[in-house]
Amino acid sequence: MSTPRDGNRDGFDDGDGNGWREPPHLGSGAAGEDEDRPNFADRRKKPRDEEPVAGPGWQPPGWDLPPAEDRPAPRAADIPPSPDAPPPSADAPPPAQAYPPPAQAPGRGGGLFGRRRRQPTAAERVFRYEGDPVGAQGWAVQQGWTISDGSAPEDAVLADLIASAPVRATKDHRAGNVLRGRAGRLELVAFDVVYTSGRYVVPEYAVTAAPMLGAVPGFRLSPARFWRHRTGGMVPMPSGDPAFDARWLLLATEESAQLRRLVQDPAVHGLLLGSDDGDEFWSAAGHVAAVRPDGHRPELLEHHARLLTALVGALAAG
């Protein structure tokens, strides 16, 4: 086994090893080419304290504060008031705001993930609940009408009106906030179709009905844009007026002169074409009634009274 002390064999030098070089078979070229390359022995010749000292290390921007004389003077709005300072005078101008107010974030709804509040649809805006039972009852008292909670004996017929109404009523719906009185030539009964949700009574539909002395064929007068259900066996009766037939549709259980007068009456056309197409009309249980997805309020009571006056007048004209 050869060592650096075995003479100049395989590139090793004699002596104490100060002239040692990398063997040729470990370098990238011949022995002469590796003479100028530094090796570990050359690095050990220079101690670390002899190496040049590196410059100042890197620091992130703004790490060192600027000199005090270069800093901007604080503004009065940035200095908190002293607890011993007197309160500001009412005539003193308001202090300038140090920073612009933060932008208001868009309104978000509740829930776990803070979802954005859903905007109401066009149908929800048209048929949103605007009921005012206290206002409707106050209006009824001023008109001399009577008020009932729907449990009076004369209110039993209202269950038949609700069951035959052109709306999706369930067994949980009942009559509430019942008002009875006279509007012009008509005796009217107005009530809310309500249901119980927990501890609250929720009005869902407003119904106004006029009792009829004679028999009236079954019919349903609805806006043409409404979806209709439970119309089996009913046939359409056009009015002959394209403008009216484009917006309103009369369905009847049988052909009759009464319904023909109703669908062709000019006063009925004028009132219905001037409305927002939000009401439906039908006949059942000896009444002609109007319904709207809302709770009763004074304006709706007067609106239904005008429409029912025209419809009952057309039906009774013969």
Secondary structure, 3 states (H helix, E strand, C coil): CCCCCCCCCCCCCCCCCCCCCCCHHHCCCCCHHHCCCCCHHHHHHCCHHHCCCCCCCCCCCCCCCCCHHHCCCCCHHHCCCCCCCCCCCCCCCCCCCCCCCCCCCCCECCCCCCCECCCCCHHHHHCCCCCCHHHHHHHHHHCCCEEECCCCHHHCHHHHHHHHCCCCCCCCCEEEEEEEEEECCEEEEEEEEEEEECCEEEEEEEEEEEECCCCCCCEEEEECCCCCCCCCCCEECCCCCHHHHCCEEEEECCCCHHHHHHHHCHHHHHHHHCCCCCCEEEEECCEEEEEECCCCCHHHHHHHHHHHHHHHHHHCCC
